Amino acid sequence: MSNSLRRGVRTTLFSLGLAIALGSTMLTATAVPAWAQQMTDVGTPREQTLVVDMLNARVGNPTNMNMYQQGVTINHGYHQMAGALLYDIDTAKGTQFPDLAAEMPIPNEDFTVFTVPLRQGLTWSDGTPFTADDVIFTDNMIRKTSALAYSSAYSSQIASMTKVDDHTVEVKTTKPTPRLSVVLGSVIYGNNFHVVPKHVWEKEDPATFANFPPVSISAYKYKDHDPNGTWFLWEKREDWQNSDVGQILGEPKPQFVLFRSYGTEERRVLAMAANDIDILTDISPESLDILRNQNPEVRAWFTDFPYANLDDPCERGMHFNTSKAPYDDPKTRWALALAINAEQASIATFSGMLRASPLAIPPTTVLMDTYHQPLAQWLTEFTLEDGYKPFDPDYAVRLGKRLRSEGVENIPEDPEALRELLGVGWWKHDPEQATKLLTEAGFTNNGGQWQKPDGTPWTINILAPADFEVQSQRLAFAVANEWTQFGIPTQVQQMQSGAFFTAENTGDYEVGSYWGSSCAITPDLFVRLEAWHKDYVRPNGTPASSNQGRYVDEELSALIDELRAVPADDDKVVPLSTDILKELVDGLPSIEMFGTSKFVPVNETYWTNYPSADNYYEGPWWWWSNFKFIAAQLEPKAAAQ
């Protein structure tokens, strides 16, 4: 890695402590043969156990796996290994495929009635057959249980489901819905429509049922967990042939999958260095630098700069609850954007290893080609109400020059190559224009500190993840520093996953380092842009399944309605999506900043055939619903010895 990053590592107490700890443990750790009969600390044979870092760190309510309840996480294995959706996503091909469904939905002429064939021969982990009754029950449960946050949004799209036979369902929608497989299946991460076993759930109140231990439908079943929520163990089903993975790919090799949280980043890195963990979900570039030097079996997505996968389908930024003053005024939001030095924020967050994006979609390779680059000229000419042009097309040029001056290797000098690597540009750092906008909005500056229009001091509290999603965590501190320097004292409130997402869904925040609506994976942007529709807005205090920023824009919602009515492969998709992106730039309900650079290393001591840049059969999305299809393709290292 670069000399500048190494200098950064040496100047932080975290990295010094980590390096010392690694140096004292690694003399024996990397010498452990993969085929040696070692045991995990939960009592399973190590060479039969795939150990995965938990995305949301320690789980506060480990005996609640009701995926429909507010504040409940299922990212500790149920979502990735035990559950299944009607349709899932192959990110390498960029296409959905049938999972619990037997084939893609068959529509009528106006896309309002669909035939959904279901996969036959599947059983739940307790041996009960999976049938259309489970799907119909789930539909009715969601529709009739208003206490579930998903109920209202679901019912606004799905009119009814009826049983045709034991393995066929007819779905009627409330409006033309050519993307039914997106409404009911995964494109990014997962989907809210989780089919549940009727024979278990029909006896319970879905609003209070804990669903523990869960009856699963995929190839793994619940085995054990830590009462403190730090680990969850899943075991391969004896009847794995009766699962979706078994039918689609065959028998998965790991006998056990252990989802484990080691706590802080330092502890997580130490665990991988000592071969106690196989997959890390998210670490910093500094940690990767040290880890790769200590354990030769560790590899990142790329073997050299930028190491991280830059095509993560979600981007990071500052999201506002636009229903709360003063963030209900676009002038306030634009002022806060122009008060940020994005170059400095990038350095402070991930040492400059970030690709900037001014649009409400991530700057992945495909989306850069389809949207960011074609919109670069429009962004350059875009003006605010007073005629000011906020876009800076030379952001990447300056940052590239700075990185080269600090010794970072493989940074191009050509401006266009730099924009391809670091982004087409971002908003100007212009405190003078920010001051003008705030003054027009009624703010005053008293001795260098801003006061709200009502005369009270303006302070900002940014909600941020604690011990997970490290880029969003670090970005919150970087932006807090920028706003504080501008005269708005800003603090960061780090929160565990349950509280963090509950605050977003219920509107119990003003500013948060979030990302939910700013995701896309294909040129058809409907799957997440649709979440900005005004119909999803709920009063603060009431959970919202989408549009957690409570943003109401009539023109934006009308454009979303137009996009909803056309098929994903229609020629109108890109022009309509472009107009939606322009509308989101104008209103700026969130300050989108950087694509997500995922430093998600793997350890090849016990398992091989992980996806990578040179083995691209899937992206490194260990926390998605399609992870079970990745895990099923991993090979034990011991078999090759």
C-alpha positions as CSV (number, residue, x, y, z in Angstrom):
1,M,0.0,0.0,0.0
2,S,1.1,3.6,-0.4
3,N,3.8,5.4,1.6
4,S,1.3,8.0,2.8
5,L,-1.0,5.3,4.2
6,R,1.9,3.7,6.0
7,R,2.8,7.0,7.5
8,G,-0.8,7.4,8.6
9,V,-0.7,3.9,10.2
10,R,2.4,4.8,12.2
11,T,0.9,7.9,13.5
12,T,-2.3,6.4,15.0
13,L,-2.4,4.7,18.4
14,F,-4.9,2.3,17.0
15,S,-2.6,1.1,14.3
16,L,0.4,1.0,16.6
17,G,-1.5,-1.0,19.2
18,L,-2.7,-3.4,16.5
19,A,0.8,-3.8,15.0
20,I,2.3,-4.6,18.4
21,A,-0.5,-7.1,19.2
22,L,-0.1,-8.7,15.8
23,G,3.6,-8.9,16.2
24,S,3.3,-10.8,19.4
25,T,0.8,-13.4,18.1
26,M,1.6,-14.1,14.6
27,L,4.7,-16.2,15.0
28,T,2.5,-19.2,15.5
29,A,-0.8,-18.2,14.0
30,T,0.1,-18.4,10.3
31,A,2.0,-21.6,10.9
32,V,-1.2,-23.5,11.7
33,P,-1.8,-26.1,8.9
34,A,-5.3,-25.8,7.5
35,W,-5.9,-29.6,7.8
36,A,-5.0,-29.7,11.5
37,Q,-7.9,-30.9,13.7
38,Q,-8.5,-27.6,15.6
39,M,-11.8,-26.7,17.3
40,T,-13.5,-23.3,17.3
41,D,-14.3,-21.8,20.6
42,V,-17.9,-22.8,20.2
43,G,-17.0,-26.5,19.9
44,T,-17.1,-27.2,16.1
45,P,-14.2,-28.5,14.0
46,R,-12.4,-25.5,12.6
47,E,-11.9,-27.0,9.1
48,Q,-15.6,-27.7,8.8
49,T,-16.6,-24.2,10.0
50,L,-16.9,-21.1,7.9
51,V,-16.5,-18.1,10.3
52,V,-18.0,-14.8,9.1
53,D,-17.8,-11.4,10.7
54,M,-21.3,-10.0,11.7
55,L,-22.3,-7.0,9.7
56,N,-24.1,-5.2,12.6
57,A,-21.7,-6.3,15.4
58,R,-23.2,-7.5,18.7
59,V,-26.9,-8.2,18.6
60,G,-28.8,-6.7,21.6
61,N,-31.8,-9.0,21.3
62,P,-30.4,-12.3,20.2
63,T,-33.5,-14.4,20.8
64,N,-35.7,-12.3,18.5
65,M,-35.5,-13.2,14.8
66,N,-38.8,-11.7,13.7
67,M,-37.7,-10.0,10.6
68,Y,-41.0,-8.0,10.5
69,Q,-40.5,-6.2,13.8
70,Q,-38.9,-2.8,14.2
71,G,-35.3,-2.8,15.4
72,V,-34.7,-6.5,14.8
73,T,-31.7,-7.6,12.8
74,I,-31.3,-10.9,11.0
75,N,-27.9,-10.2,9.6
76,H,-26.3,-12.8,11.9
77,G,-27.0,-15.7,9.6
78,Y,-30.7,-16.1,9.1
79,H,-30.8,-13.5,6.3
80,Q,-27.7,-14.9,4.6
81,M,-27.9,-18.7,5.2
82,A,-31.2,-19.8,6.5
83,G,-33.8,-17.7,4.8
84,A,-34.7,-17.4,1.1
85,L,-36.7,-15.0,-1.1
86,L,-38.9,-15.6,-4.1
87,Y,-36.2,-14.1,-6.3
88,D,-32.5,-13.3,-5.7
89,I,-29.8,-11.6,-7.6
90,D,-26.7,-12.7,-9.5
91,T,-24.5,-9.5,-9.3
92,A,-21.9,-10.8,-11.7
93,K,-24.5,-11.1,-14.4
94,G,-26.6,-8.3,-13.1
95,T,-29.8,-10.3,-13.3
96,Q,-32.4,-11.8,-10.9
97,F,-33.1,-15.5,-10.8
98,P,-35.9,-17.5,-9.2
99,D,-35.2,-18.8,-5.7
100,L,-38.3,-20.0,-3.9
101,A,-40.1,-19.3,-7.1
102,A,-39.6,-21.8,-9.9
103,E,-39.3,-19.2,-12.6
104,M,-39.7,-15.5,-13.1
105,P,-43.3,-14.1,-12.8
106,I,-45.5,-14.5,-15.8
107,P,-47.5,-11.2,-16.4
108,N,-50.7,-10.4,-18.2
109,E,-50.7,-7.7,-20.9
110,D,-50.9,-4.7,-18.6
111,F,-48.7,-6.1,-15.8
112,T,-51.4,-6.2,-13.2
113,V,-51.9,-10.0,-12.9
114,F,-49.1,-12.4,-12.6
115,T,-48.7,-16.2,-12.3
116,V,-45.9,-17.1,-9.9
117,P,-44.8,-20.8,-10.1
118,L,-43.1,-22.0,-6.9
119,R,-40.2,-24.4,-6.6
120,Q,-41.3,-28.0,-5.8
121,G,-39.6,-30.4,-3.4
122,L,-38.6,-27.8,-0.8
123,T,-39.2,-28.4,2.9
124,W,-38.8,-26.2,6.0
125,S,-36.1,-27.3,8.4
126,D,-38.7,-29.1,10.6
127,G,-39.6,-31.3,7.6
128,T,-42.9,-29.6,6.7
129,P,-43.3,-29.1,2.9
130,F,-43.1,-25.6,1.5
131,T,-46.2,-24.8,-0.5
132,A,-48.3,-21.9,-1.9
133,D,-50.1,-21.8,1.5
134,D,-47.0,-20.3,3.1
135,V,-46.8,-17.6,0.5
136,I,-50.5,-16.8,0.7
137,F,-50.4,-16.8,4.5
138,T,-47.4,-14.3,4.5
139,D,-49.3,-12.0,2.1
140,N,-52.4,-12.0,4.4
141,M,-50.3,-11.6,7.5
142,I,-48.5,-8.5,6.2
143,R,-51.7,-7.0,4.8
144,K,-53.8,-7.5,8.0
145,T,-51.2,-6.5,10.6
146,S,-51.0,-2.8,10.5
147,A,-48.5,-2.8,13.4
148,L,-45.9,-4.0,10.9
149,A,-43.9,-1.2,9.3
150,Y,-44.0,-2.9,6.0
151,S,-47.8,-3.4,5.9
152,S,-48.9,-0.1,4.4
153,A,-46.2,0.1,1.7
154,Y,-46.8,-3.5,0.8
155,S,-50.5,-3.1,0.5
156,S,-50.1,-0.1,-1.7
157,Q,-48.5,-2.3,-4.3
158,I,-49.9,-5.8,-3.9
159,A,-53.7,-6.0,-4.2
160,S,-54.0,-9.8,-3.5
161,M,-52.5,-13.2,-3.7
162,T,-54.5,-16.3,-4.4
163,K,-53.7,-19.9,-4.6
164,V,-53.9,-21.6,-8.0
165,D,-52.5,-25.0,-6.8
166,D,-50.0,-26.2,-4.2
167,H,-47.1,-24.7,-6.2
168,T,-48.7,-21.8,-8.0
169,V,-49.8,-18.4,-6.8
170,E,-51.6,-15.6,-8.7
171,V,-50.6,-12.1,-7.7
172,K,-52.7,-9.0,-8.5
173,T,-51.1,-5.5,-8.2
174,T,-52.7,-2.2,-7.4
175,K,-51.2,-0.6,-10.5
176,P,-49.2,-1.8,-13.5
177,T,-46.0,-3.4,-12.0
178,P,-43.7,-4.7,-14.6
179,R,-41.0,-5.2,-12.0
180,L,-42.9,-7.6,-9.7
181,S,-39.7,-9.6,-9.2
182,V,-38.1,-6.5,-7.7
183,V,-41.1,-5.8,-5.5
184,L,-41.0,-9.3,-4.1
185,G,-37.3,-10.2,-4.5
186,S,-33.8,-9.1,-4.0
187,V,-31.8,-6.8,-6.2
188,I,-29.7,-5.1,-3.5
189,Y,-29.1,-6.8,-0.1
190,G,-32.5,-8.4,0.2
191,N,-36.2,-7.7,0.3
192,N,-38.9,-7.1,3.0
193,F,-41.1,-9.9,1.7
194,H,-39.9,-12.9,3.7
195,V,-42.0,-16.0,3.3
196,V,-42.7,-17.5,6.7
197,P,-43.9,-21.0,7.6
198,K,-47.7,-20.9,8.0
199,H,-47.8,-23.9,10.4
200,V,-45.6,-21.9,12.8
201,W,-46.7,-18.3,12.4
202,E,-50.5,-18.9,12.2
203,K,-50.5,-19.6,15.9
204,E,-48.7,-16.3,16.8
205,D,-49.2,-12.6,16.8
206,P,-46.7,-11.5,14.1
207,A,-46.3,-8.1,15.8
208,T,-44.9,-9.7,19.0
209,F,-43.8,-13.2,17.9
210,A,-40.0,-13.6,18.5
211,N,-39.6,-16.3,15.9
212,F,-36.9,-18.1,18.0
213,P,-35.5,-20.5,17.3
214,P,-36.4,-20.0,13.7
215,V,-37.7,-22.6,11.3
216,S,-35.6,-22.1,8.2
217,I,-36.1,-22.8,4.5
218,S,-32.6,-22.7,3.0
219,A,-29.7,-25.2,3.5
220,Y,-28.8,-24.2,7.1
221,K,-30.7,-24.3,10.4
222,Y,-30.2,-22.7,13.8
223,K,-27.8,-24.5,16.1
224,D,-26.7,-22.3,19.0
225,H,-26.0,-18.7,20.0
226,D,-24.3,-16.6,22.6
227,P,-26.8,-15.1,25.2
228,N,-24.8,-11.9,24.9
229,G,-25.4,-11.7,21.1
230,T,-21.7,-12.0,20.0
231,W,-22.1,-15.2,17.9
232,F,-24.7,-17.4,16.2
233,L,-24.0,-20.9,14.9
234,W,-25.8,-22.4,11.9
235,E,-25.6,-26.1,10.9
236,K,-26.1,-27.6,7.5
237,R,-29.4,-29.5,7.3
238,E,-29.3,-33.2,7.0
239,D,-31.9,-32.8,4.2
240,W,-30.1,-30.0,2.4
241,Q,-31.3,-31.5,-0.9
242,N,-34.7,-30.1,0.0
243,S,-33.5,-26.5,0.1
244,D,-33.1,-23.8,-2.6
245,V,-29.3,-24.0,-2.4
246,G,-29.4,-27.8,-2.7
247,Q,-31.6,-27.7,-5.8
248,I,-29.7,-24.8,-7.5
249,L,-26.1,-25.5,-6.7
250,G,-25.9,-28.8,-4.8
251,E,-24.4,-29.5,-1.4
252,P,-22.6,-26.6,0.3
253,K,-19.2,-27.7,1.8
254,P,-19.2,-26.0,5.2
255,Q,-20.9,-28.1,7.9
256,F,-21.2,-25.1,10.1
257,V,-21.3,-21.4,9.5
258,L,-20.4,-19.3,12.5
259,F,-21.4,-15.6,12.5
260,R,-19.1,-13.9,15.0
261,S,-18.6,-10.4,16.3
262,Y,-15.2,-9.8,17.9
263,G,-16.1,-6.2,18.7
264,T,-13.8,-3.3,17.8
265,E,-12.0,-3.2,14.5
266,E,-8.7,-4.0,16.3
267,R,-10.1,-7.2,17.7
268,R,-11.6,-8.2,14.4
269,V,-8.3,-7.8,12.6
270,L,-6.5,-9.7,15.3
271,A,-9.0,-12.5,14.9
272,M,-8.3,-12.8,11.2
273,A,-4.6,-12.6,11.7
274,A,-4.8,-15.5,14.1
275,N,-6.9,-17.5,11.6
276,D,-10.0,-17.4,13.9
277,I,-12.2,-15.7,11.2
278,D,-12.5,-16.3,7.5
279,I,-14.4,-13.3,6.2
280,L,-14.4,-9.7,7.4
281,T,-17.3,-7.5,6.3
282,D,-15.7,-4.0,6.6
283,I,-12.4,-2.6,7.8
284,S,-10.3,0.4,7.2
285,P,-7.4,0.6,4.7
286,E,-4.9,1.0,7.5
287,S,-6.0,-2.3,9.1
288,L,-5.9,-4.0,5.7
289,D,-2.3,-2.8,5.3
290,I,-1.2,-4.3,8.6
291,L,-3.3,-7.5,8.2
292,R,-1.9,-8.3,4.8
293,N,1.7,-7.9,6.0
294,Q,1.0,-10.2,9.0
295,N,-1.0,-13.1,7.4
296,P,0.0,-14.2,3.9
297,E,-3.3,-16.1,3.5
298,V,-5.3,-12.8,3.6
299,R,-6.4,-11.2,0.4
300,A,-8.5,-8.2,-0.7
301,W,-10.7,-7.8,-3.7
302,F,-7.8,-6.4,-5.7
303,T,-4.2,-7.5,-5.2
304,D,-2.9,-3.9,-5.4
305,F,-4.3,-0.3,-5.3
306,P,-7.1,0.4,-4.6
307,Y,-7.5,-3.0,-3.0
308,A,-11.1,-2.3,-2.1
309,N,-14.1,-3.2,-4.3
310,L,-15.3,0.2,-5.5
311,D,-18.5,-1.1,-7.1
312,D,-20.6,-1.5,-3.9
313,P,-24.2,-0.7,-4.9
314,C,-24.7,1.8,-2.1
315,E,-23.1,5.2,-1.5
316,R,-22.5,7.1,1.7
317,G,-23.5,10.6,2.7
318,M,-25.4,12.8,5.1
319,H,-29.1,12.1,5.2
320,F,-31.6,14.6,6.6
321,N,-35.0,14.3,8.2
322,T,-36.5,16.9,5.9
323,S,-39.6,17.2,8.0
324,K,-37.7,18.9,10.8
325,A,-36.5,22.5,10.8
326,P,-34.1,23.8,9.7
327,Y,-33.4,20.8,7.4
328,D,-36.8,21.3,5.7
329,D,-35.3,24.2,3.8
330,P,-33.2,23.3,0.7
331,K,-31.1,26.4,1.2
332,T,-30.0,25.0,4.6
333,R,-29.1,21.7,3.0
334,W,-27.2,23.3,0.2
335,A,-25.3,25.5,2.6
336,L,-24.2,22.5,4.6
337,A,-23.0,20.8,1.4
338,L,-20.9,23.8,0.4
339,A,-19.4,24.0,3.9
340,I,-17.8,20.6,3.4
341,N,-14.3,20.2,1.9
342,A,-14.9,16.9,0.2
343,E,-11.2,16.4,-0.5
344,Q,-10.3,16.7,3.1
345,A,-13.3,14.5,4.1
346,S,-12.1,11.8,1.7
347,I,-8.6,11.8,3.2
348,A,-10.0,11.8,6.8
349,T,-12.4,8.9,6.0
350,F,-10.4,6.4,3.9
351,S,-7.1,8.1,3.1
352,G,-8.5,9.3,-0.3
353,M,-9.5,5.8,-1.4
354,L,-13.0,6.9,-2.3
355,R,-14.9,7.8,-5.5
356,A,-17.0,10.9,-5.1
357,S,-20.6,11.1,-6.3
358,P,-22.9,14.2,-6.4
359,L,-25.8,12.0,-7.6
360,A,-28.2,9.9,-5.5
361,I,-26.7,6.7,-6.9
362,P,-23.3,5.1,-6.3
363,P,-20.5,5.7,-8.8
364,T,-20.0,2.1,-9.8
365,T,-18.4,1.4,-13.2
366,V,-21.8,0.7,-14.9
367,L,-23.6,3.7,-13.4
368,M,-20.7,6.0,-14.1
369,D,-20.9,5.1,-17.7
370,T,-24.7,5.4,-17.8
371,Y,-25.4,8.5,-15.5
372,H,-22.4,10.2,-13.9
373,Q,-20.3,10.9,-17.0
374,P,-23.3,11.8,-19.3
375,L,-24.6,14.2,-16.6
376,A,-21.2,15.9,-16.0
377,Q,-21.9,18.7,-18.4
378,W,-25.4,19.3,-16.9
379,L,-23.8,19.3,-13.4
380,T,-21.3,21.9,-14.5
381,E,-24.1,24.2,-15.8
382,F,-26.5,23.5,-12.9
383,T,-27.4,26.6,-10.9
384,L,-29.1,27.4,-7.6
385,E,-31.9,29.9,-7.4
386,D,-29.5,32.8,-7.3
387,G,-27.6,31.7,-10.4
388,Y,-24.6,30.2,-8.4
389,K,-23.0,27.2,-10.0
390,P,-22.0,24.8,-7.2
391,F,-20.4,21.9,-9.1
392,D,-16.6,21.4,-9.1
393,P,-15.5,19.2,-12.1
394,D,-11.8,19.4,-10.9
395,Y,-12.3,17.6,-7.6
396,A,-10.5,14.4,-8.8
397,V,-7.7,16.4,-10.4
398,R,-6.8,18.1,-7.1
399,L,-7.2,15.0,-5.0
400,G,-5.0,13.0,-7.4
401,K,-2.3,15.6,-7.3
402,R,-2.4,15.5,-3.5
403,L,-2.2,11.7,-3.3
404,R,0.7,11.6,-5.7
405,S,2.5,14.2,-3.7
406,E,2.1,12.0,-0.6
407,G,3.6,9.0,-2.3
408,V,0.5,7.1,-3.3
409,E,1.4,4.8,-6.1
410,N,-0.5,4.1,-9.4
411,I,-2.4,7.4,-9.3
412,P,-2.9,8.6,-12.9
413,E,-2.0,12.1,-14.1
414,D,-4.5,12.3,-17.0
415,P,-7.6,14.3,-15.8
416,E,-10.1,12.0,-17.4
417,A,-8.4,8.9,-15.9
418,L,-8.5,10.6,-12.5
419,R,-12.2,11.4,-12.9
420,E,-12.8,7.7,-13.7
421,L,-10.9,6.6,-10.6
422,L,-12.0,9.3,-8.1
423,G,-15.3,10.6,-9.5
424,V,-16.6,13.1,-12.1
425,G,-16.6,15.8,-9.5
426,W,-18.4,17.1,-6.4
427,W,-19.7,20.3,-4.9
428,K,-17.4,23.3,-4.3
429,H,-16.0,24.0,-0.9
430,D,-17.4,27.6,-0.7
431,P,-18.0,28.9,2.9
432,E,-18.8,32.3,1.4
433,Q,-21.7,31.0,-0.7
434,A,-22.8,28.8,2.2
435,T,-22.9,31.9,4.4
436,K,-25.0,33.7,1.8
437,L,-27.5,30.9,1.7
438,L,-27.9,30.7,5.5
439,T,-28.3,34.4,5.8
440,E,-31.1,34.3,3.2
441,A,-32.7,31.5,5.2
442,G,-32.8,33.6,8.4
443,F,-29.7,32.3,10.2
444,T,-27.2,34.7,11.9
445,N,-23.6,34.4,12.7
446,N,-22.6,35.5,16.2
447,G,-18.9,35.6,16.8
448,G,-18.2,32.7,14.4
449,Q,-21.0,30.5,15.6
450,W,-24.2,30.1,13.7
451,Q,-27.6,30.7,15.2
452,K,-30.9,29.4,13.9
453,P,-33.6,31.7,12.6
454,D,-35.3,31.6,16.1
455,G,-32.1,32.9,17.7
456,T,-31.0,29.7,19.4
457,P,-27.5,28.3,18.9
458,W,-27.3,25.8,16.0
459,T,-25.7,22.5,16.9
460,I,-25.8,19.3,14.9
461,N,-25.9,15.7,16.1
462,I,-25.0,13.2,13.4
463,L,-26.2,9.6,14.1
464,A,-23.6,7.1,13.0
465,P,-23.0,3.3,13.2
466,A,-21.0,2.0,16.1
467,D,-18.5,-0.9,15.4
468,F,-20.0,-1.6,11.9
469,E,-20.1,0.1,8.5
470,V,-16.8,1.7,9.2
471,Q,-16.9,4.1,6.2
472,S,-20.1,5.7,7.3
473,Q,-18.8,5.8,10.9
474,R,-15.6,7.6,9.8
475,L,-17.4,9.9,7.3
476,A,-19.6,11.2,10.1
477,F,-16.6,12.3,12.1
478,A,-15.0,13.9,8.9
479,V,-18.1,15.9,8.1
480,A,-18.6,16.9,11.8
481,N,-15.1,18.4,11.7
482,E,-16.0,20.3,8.5
483,W,-19.2,21.7,9.9
484,T,-17.6,22.6,13.2
485,Q,-14.9,24.6,11.5
486,F,-17.7,26.4,9.6
487,G,-19.2,27.5,12.9
488,I,-21.8,24.8,13.6
489,P,-20.7,22.7,16.6
490,T,-21.3,19.2,15.5
491,Q,-21.0,15.9,17.4
492,V,-21.3,12.3,16.3
493,Q,-23.6,9.9,18.2
494,Q,-22.5,6.4,17.6
495,M,-25.3,3.8,17.9
496,Q,-25.6,0.0,17.8
497,S,-27.5,-1.3,14.7
498,G,-30.9,-1.8,16.3
499,A,-31.1,1.7,17.7
500,F,-29.4,3.2,14.6
501,F,-32.0,1.9,12.1
502,T,-34.9,2.4,14.5
503,A,-34.1,6.0,14.7
504,E,-34.0,6.3,11.0
505,N,-37.2,4.5,10.4
506,T,-39.2,6.4,13.0
507,G,-37.7,9.8,12.1
508,D,-36.0,10.1,15.5
509,Y,-33.0,12.0,14.0
510,E,-32.1,15.2,12.2
511,V,-28.9,14.2,10.4
512,G,-27.6,10.7,10.0
513,S,-24.7,9.0,8.2
514,Y,-27.0,6.7,6.3
515,W,-27.2,5.2,2.8
516,G,-30.5,3.2,2.3
517,S,-32.1,5.2,-0.5
518,S,-28.8,5.8,-2.3
519,C,-28.3,2.4,-3.9
520,A,-28.4,1.0,-7.4
521,I,-26.8,-1.9,-9.2
522,T,-28.1,-1.8,-12.8
523,P,-29.1,1.1,-15.1
524,D,-32.7,0.5,-14.1
525,L,-32.7,2.6,-10.9
526,F,-36.2,1.9,-9.8
527,V,-35.4,-0.4,-7.0
528,R,-34.2,2.3,-4.6
529,L,-35.1,5.6,-6.3
530,E,-38.7,4.5,-5.8
531,A,-38.1,4.9,-2.1
532,W,-38.2,8.7,-2.5
533,H,-41.9,8.6,-3.3
534,K,-44.1,10.8,-1.1
535,D,-46.5,7.9,-0.5
536,Y,-44.0,6.4,1.9
537,V,-43.8,9.4,4.2
538,R,-45.0,8.7,7.7
539,P,-45.3,11.1,10.7
540,N,-42.3,11.2,12.9
541,G,-42.6,8.5,15.5
542,T,-44.3,6.1,13.1
543,P,-41.9,3.6,11.3
544,A,-41.5,4.2,7.6
545,S,-40.4,1.3,5.4
546,S,-39.0,3.8,2.8
547,N,-38.4,7.5,2.5
548,Q,-37.2,7.7,6.0
549,G,-36.1,11.3,5.3
550,R,-39.8,12.2,5.0
551,Y,-39.1,14.1,1.8
552,V,-42.1,15.3,-0.2
553,D,-41.6,16.5,-3.8
554,E,-44.6,16.3,-6.1
555,E,-42.6,16.4,-9.3
556,L,-40.2,13.8,-8.1
557,S,-43.1,11.5,-7.1
558,A,-44.7,12.0,-10.5
559,L,-41.5,10.9,-12.3
560,I,-41.2,7.8,-10.0
561,D,-44.8,6.9,-11.0
562,E,-43.8,7.2,-14.7
563,L,-40.8,5.0,-14.1
564,R,-42.8,2.4,-12.2
565,A,-45.1,1.9,-15.2
566,V,-42.4,1.0,-17.8
567,P,-40.6,-2.4,-17.9
568,A,-36.9,-2.5,-16.8
569,D,-35.6,-2.9,-20.3
570,D,-37.7,-0.1,-21.8
571,D,-35.9,2.7,-23.7
572,K,-37.5,5.3,-21.3
573,V,-35.8,3.9,-18.2
574,V,-32.5,5.9,-18.5
575,P,-34.1,9.2,-19.5
576,L,-36.7,9.0,-16.7
577,S,-34.0,7.9,-14.2
578,T,-31.9,10.8,-15.3
579,D,-34.7,13.3,-14.7
580,I,-35.2,11.8,-11.2
581,L,-31.5,12.2,-10.4
582,K,-31.7,15.9,-11.5
583,E,-34.7,16.5,-9.3
584,L,-32.8,15.0,-6.3
585,V,-29.8,17.3,-7.0
586,D,-32.1,20.3,-7.1
587,G,-33.8,19.6,-3.8
588,L,-30.8,17.9,-2.2
589,P,-32.7,15.9,0.5
590,S,-29.4,14.2,1.3
591,I,-25.8,15.1,0.7
592,E,-24.5,12.2,-1.2
593,M,-20.7,12.0,-1.0
594,F,-18.8,8.9,-1.9
595,G,-19.3,5.4,-3.3
596,T,-18.6,2.7,-0.8
597,S,-15.0,1.4,-0.8
598,K,-15.4,-2.1,0.6
599,F,-12.3,-3.4,2.3
600,V,-13.7,-6.9,2.9
601,P,-10.8,-9.3,3.1
602,V,-10.9,-13.0,3.2
603,N,-8.6,-15.6,4.8
604,E,-7.7,-18.6,2.6
605,T,-6.2,-20.7,5.4
606,Y,-9.3,-23.0,5.6
607,W,-11.5,-22.0,2.6
608,T,-10.8,-21.1,-1.0
609,N,-12.6,-20.0,-4.2
610,Y,-13.9,-16.8,-2.7
611,P,-15.1,-14.3,-5.3
612,S,-12.5,-11.6,-6.2
613,A,-11.6,-9.3,-9.0
614,D,-9.9,-12.2,-10.9
615,N,-12.5,-14.8,-9.8
616,Y,-15.7,-12.7,-10.4
617,Y,-18.6,-15.1,-10.1
618,E,-20.2,-12.8,-7.5
619,G,-19.4,-9.6,-5.6
620,P,-18.1,-9.7,-2.0
621,W,-21.5,-9.1,-0.5
622,W,-21.2,-11.3,2.6
623,W,-24.2,-9.6,4.2
624,W,-26.7,-10.0,1.4
625,S,-29.4,-12.7,1.0
626,N,-27.4,-14.2,-1.9
627,F,-24.4,-15.1,0.4
628,K,-25.7,-18.6,0.7
629,F,-25.0,-19.1,-3.0
630,I,-21.4,-17.8,-2.5
631,A,-20.8,-20.0,0.5
632,A,-22.0,-23.0,-1.4
633,Q,-19.2,-22.5,-3.9
634,L,-16.4,-22.3,-1.4
635,E,-13.9,-25.2,-1.2
636,P,-12.2,-26.6,1.9
637,K,-8.4,-26.0,1.8
638,A,-7.8,-29.3,3.6
639,A,-9.2,-31.2,0.6
640,A,-6.3,-30.0,-1.5
641,Q,-3.6,-31.0,1.0
